[in-house]
Amino acid sequence: MKKLDLNENFISRIWENPIYYDNLKTIENEKIEVIDYGKRNKDSGADFKDATVKVGNTILNGDIEIHRAIKDWQLHHHHTDKNYDSVILNVTMWEDGLDNYKMKVPTLILSNFLTQSIHKIWREIIDNPSPQFKLPCYPDNQMIDKANKYSFIEKLGNQRLFFHIDRLKARLSSLSENSFIWDKLIFEYICEALGFAKNKSQFLSLADKVDFDYAINLSGEDQFEAYLFGLAGFLEDETITDGHYILLRSLWKNISAQINVSPMKLHNWVFFRLRPQNFPTRRIAFASVLLNKLLKENFLSKIIDVSNKGKEMEKSFIALFNSFETSDFWKSHFTFAKVSSAGNNNLGKERINDIIINVIFPFLFLYFSFQKNTLMTDKILDEYSALKRSSLNEVTRAMQQQLDIQLKSAIQSQGTIHLHNFYCMKGKCNNCDMGSYLFVKDKKQDYLKIILY
């Protein structure tokens, strides 16, 4: 497992959410049961006060300390500090220093018990900052001229555009050359956008399993649904009696006999803490419509045609995606298990805006770059700069408030996301125009530590 340089507040955020780990044991192989996590402590002393845990057969009451690595207990001089005499559990993310660790405090190496990759957890948490989230430069950044803030943020917005372009370019180079290579590329990254924070990697895995040379032979929305839901692992339950599900399962049985691909595991998909409209079942249904349109209705050609016309590009893209409608089954269902008042079967305004900003424009820039069409790449950049801001999310809302600005365009929103993810979250204050202005370079403060998650 690659070791991310996580700060202790971030590790605390992981620790507070037991969905991220399971079957905890100490380094002495004693079972750990958390009865009460206690209260977060922002003053001196351990990170969580008044906690209760059961270690082996013993119930302990006291404090819990959070560290990046085992070696930090002594590096931070806790063994000589009476404020830590009440610690009943030392939670560390990494095992660095285990060989020389001699403390008697029960100790847990959290990374050994994570239920998903640390990178996936990192992505989910940075997309959903806690109410305590605080920028390292707040409130000092209020003294910076707003014009300079906007200039820097828009520069980062362009950086984020090329971050997306580079991701697409890297994936393109790994795809097999065939007549569907561009269709496959745009399909994969629209699917990723359909996954939101919790199911992005799952949707990329699903899209990667799709064989366009096989799928071109499918016909009708039911076959496309059966293909994607089957690959996603949703069509193995013989206890569901719904007629539409039985039809899809029957179609999948025939399809699976013709292909040599192992379906995904159903437990990989996340429903927890998602609004029903965003359940992966409904989003897979939209992905099946996308696949159908790419292969049967030349959807990619329509996107390129809109670009070439160059008039009201964003409005035309929205109209294209508004034409996406799943089968009528999804008007009354969020899952296969029971009828629900889903209400509609369209994609939704905000999700369409996110796809246009984060997928369509980066894709088109890359596509026209390969065509060596500089006129069109320049036009794409101009149109991207003029895109309207979509709704604020947790990150952009927090950044807007703490930077004391009003985000008015997509490029500004994207800039604040890039600032948060690649500067603030990584402690790169000296690489940030605002941070380098505010912080003295020889100051020894660990800026990352004061970002509260």
N, C-alpha and C positions, 0 to 999 in steps of 0.2 A: 504494500500500500504506500503510495507516494505521500510524503509528509508535508502537508500544507502548514505554513507558518501562521497558526491560529493564535489569537490573543486569548487571555484567560476569560474575558467577558464573553467571547464568542463560544468558548468551550462550555461556559456556564449555561448558555442558551441551549446547547445540545443536551447538557445534563438535565435541564428542567423539563425536557420533552421525552418521555420514555418510549415514544414511538421509534426513536432513533437507535435503540439498543435493546438487548434481551439477554437473559441467562447470565447475569453478572456474577463474577467470582473474583476474589482477591488474588494477589500474586502467590498466596499460599494455598490456592484452590478451594477456599471456603466460599460457600454460596452467600450472595448479598441480596437482601430484600430491603427496599427503601419503604419505610412506613410513613415518614414525613420528611419532605425535602428541607424544611425549615424556611427561613426568610433570608433573602439576599441582603448582604451587608456591604454598604458603601464606605464604611469607616475602617479603621485599622482592625486587624484580626482576620479570622477566617472568612471565606466568601459566603458561606451559608451558616446562619446561627440557629440554634435550638432545633436541630434535626434529630430524627430517630431512625436508626437502621438496625436490621438484624443481620449479624455476621455469624455464619454457622448456626449455632443454637443460642447465641447470646444477643440480647437486645441492648443496644447502646444509645445513649442520649448525649447530644453535644453538638459539635460544629463539623462542617464539611469544608475542606480546602480544595481548590481547583488549581491545577498546574498544567503547563504544556508538557513537561517531562518529569520523570521521577527525580532527576538530578536537581530540579528547582527547589526541592524542600530545603536542601542544605545551601544552595546558592542564595536563597532568599533569607537564610539564617533563621528559619523557623525553629530549628532545634535549640536555639538559645533564647527564643522570645516567648515569654510567659503568656502572651496573647493567643498562642497556639496550643497551650496545654490541654484545651478542651476538645481538640480535633479528634473525632472518632472514625473519620474516613478521609483518606487522601486520594482524590480522583485526579489521575493524570491522563493526558491524551496519548502520549508516546512513552516508550519504555527506556529511553535514553538515560543511562546512569543506573540501570537495574543491578549491574554486577557489583557496584560499590554501595548499594543502598542497604542500610542497617537499621533503619527506624522500626519501631514496634507498632506504629500506627497502621491499622489495616489499610492496604493500598490496592487500588483498582487501576488497571490500564484500559481505559475506555475504548480505545481503537480496536481492541481484540473482540469486542462484543457488539459492534455496530451492525445494524440490520440492512444498511445500504452503504454505498461508497461515500467516503468523506467528501468527494467532489460534488456528489448529488446533494448531500446535506448542506454543504457550503452554498450551493446555488439556491436552494430552497430558503435558507435563512436570510441571505442577502436580498432576496426578492421580497421578504416579509420582515422588515426590521421591527423590533419591539417598540412600544411607546417610549422606552428609555433611550432610544437611539440618539446619539449626540455626536456631531461633527467635531473633530479635534480642534478646528479653528473657530468654533462657535463659542461666544458671540463676538469674538474679536474681528471676524470677517465683516461685521457691519460697518467698519470704518473704511472699507475699500469702495472706491467709486463704482457705482452700478454699471456704468458703461464698460468698465474694464472687466467686471464679472461676466456680463453678457458676451463680450468679445471672446473671453477664455472658454466659456461654456459652449459657444457656437463652434469654436475650434475643436473642442472635444466631441461635439456632435458629428463633425466630419470625420474625426478619428473613429468614431463608432461605426459610421457607414463603412469605412474601409476595413474595420475589424470584421464586419459581416461579409464583405466582399472576399476577404482573405480566407475565411472559413469555407465559403462556397468554392473558391478556386482550389483549395486543398482537396476538398471532396471530389471535385470534378476530375482532378488528376488521377484519382484512385478508381474511378468508374471505368468499366469496360467500354471501349469504343463501339457504339452501335447507333442505329437511327433514333433511339429513344434517350440518348444520354442527357440532353437538356430537359426533357420531360421528367426523367428520373430525378434529376437534381432539384428542380423546382418542387416536385412532389414531396421529396424527403424533407425539405425545409419548411414547406407549408404545414406538413404533418407535425414537425417539431413545434411550430407555433400553435397548433391545435392542442398540444399537450400542456400548455401553461407551465407553471413552475414545477408541479409535482409529477408530471408524466412526459416531460420533454424527451428524456432518454429512451423511454419506452416507445414513444411514437417514432423516433429515429430508428430503433431496432425493428419495429414493424415495417416501416417503409423500406428498410434495407432488404427485407425478405421478399418484397414484391418483385416478381419477374415480369417485366413489361412485355417480353416476347411471348410469354404465356397468357398474360392478362388481355392482350389484344384480341384473343379468341373468345373472351367472355361476352355475354350479351344480356342486357337488361339489368335493372338496379338490384334485383335479388341476387344474381350471380356475383356481382361486384361486392355486395354486402357479405355474402357467404364467404367469398375469398378472403376479405380483410378480417372479418370476425373469426374465421377459422384460423388464420395465421396468428391472430392475437390471442388465441387460446380460449375463446368464449363459447365455443360450440361443442363442448365435451360433456355437458350436464344433461343426463337423460331424465332427470326428475322434472324439468321445466316442461309444462304442457301447452304453452302458448303456441297457437298455430303458426305464427310467423317464425318463431324460433325453430319449430320442428321442420319447417320448409328450408330454412337456412342450414340447419344441421344435415338435412338430406342432401342438399346441393354440395355442402362442404365434403361430405363423405365421398361423393363422386370426384370432386376436385382434388382432394388429398390423395386419391389413388393415382392421379396423373402427375403429381409433382413429388419432388424429393426434398422437402423442406420441413424441419421440425417446428411445430407451432411454439409460440411463447407460452410461458407458464402464467396461469390466471392470477396467481398471487403477486406477480410483478406489478400489476396495475393498482394505482392508488385512488381510492374513493374518499378516504378519510379527510374531513375538513374541506371538502369541495362542495360548492353549490351544485345542486342536481343538474342545472343547465350545463355545467362544465364536466360532468361525469365522462370518463373515457369512452363509455359505450356510445353516447351521443356524438362525441368527436370522431370516433371511428366511423360512424355512419356518414359524417361529412367527408371524411377521407375517402370513403368508397365513392361518393358522388364526384369528388375531385378526380379520382383515378378514371372513372367513367368518362368525364368530360375531356380529360387529357387524351384519352385513347379513341374516343368516339366522336368528339365534337371539336377537335383541334383547339383546345383551350389555350395552349401555349401560343399558337399563331395569333389568336385574338388579342392576347396581352401584348405581343410584339406589334401588331397592327395599331393598337391604341397608342403605343409609344411613338410609332412613326408618324402618326397624325399630329401628335404634339399639342393638341388642344384639349383643355380640361382633362388632363391625364388622370388626376386623382379621382375626379368624379366618374370617369369612365371605368376605372378599375373597380370602384365601389359598386357600380351597376353590374359589372361582370360577376362579382362575388355575391351580390344580392340575388342572382339567378340560381344560386345553390339552394336546392331544397331536397331534404332526405325523403325517404318513403313515408307514407302517411302513418305508418306504425309509430314513428318517433314523435308524432303530434300528441300521443297519449302515453308515452313511455319515456322514462329516464334510463331504465334497465330492462332486461328481458323478463325479470322476475314478477313484476306486477304493473298494473295500469296506474298511471299518474297523470295529473293535469299539466302536461308539459306545455301546452298552449300553442307552440309554433314549432316549425322545423327549419328555420333559417339560421344563418351563421351568427348574426348579431353584429351591430355597428362597431363596437370597440374591438372585437376580434378581427374584423375585416381591416380596420385601421392599422392594427398592429402588424398584420400580415403584409399590408402595403408598405409600411415603413421599414420593417425588419427583414422582409424577404423579397418583395417584388422589385423595389428600387435597387438594392444590392445585386440582385440577379440580373436585372436589365443592364446595369453598368458593366458587369462581367461579360454578359452575352455580346454587347456591342464592342467591348474591348477586344474580344476574340475575332470580331468581324473587322477590326481596325477602323471602326467608324467613330472618329473623334467628334464629329458633329453631334452624333447621338449621345455619346458619353457626356459631352458638355451639357446637352439638353437635360439629361437625367440628373446631373448635379444641380442644375438650376431649379428643376421641378422639385427635387428633394428639399432644397433650401426653402422653398415656398410652401411646403406641406404644413397644414394646420396641426396644432397640438391635439393629441387624443386625450382621453380622460386621465386624470392623475391617478397613479397607483401609490402604494405605500412608500416606495423609494422616492419618487418625484415629489410627492406631497411633503415628505420630511425635508428633502433638499431645498425645495422652494421656500419653506418656512424658515429654515436655519440660514439660508443664504440671503434672505430678505429680498427676493426677486419674484416676478410674476412670469411664469413660463407661458409664452404665447405661440410658440411654433414647435413642430416636431423635432427640429434640429436642436432646439434648446432643451427639450425634454430628454432627448437621446444623450445630449451632452452631460446633463446631471446624472444620468444612469451610469455613463462611462466614468465620470468623476468619482461617483460612489464606489463602483466595482473595482476600478483599476488604480485609484489613487488613495481615497480615504480608507477603503477596506484593507489595502496593502501597506498602509503606513508610509506612502510615498509623498509626504508633505513637502519635501524639498524639491520634488519634481513638479509640483503644482504651482502655478503662477501665484495663487492666493497664499498657499502655505509658505512658499519661499519668501514672500513679502512679509508675512506675519511672524514667522519663527526665525530666531537667530540660529544660524547653521551650527554653531558649536554648542548649542543647548543639548543637554544629555537626556531630555525627556523622551520616553517611549510614547510617541503620539498615538500609536495604535491602541495602547492600553486604555485610553480614555474614550474610545468609541464604545458606547454601552449597547449591548444587544440583549 
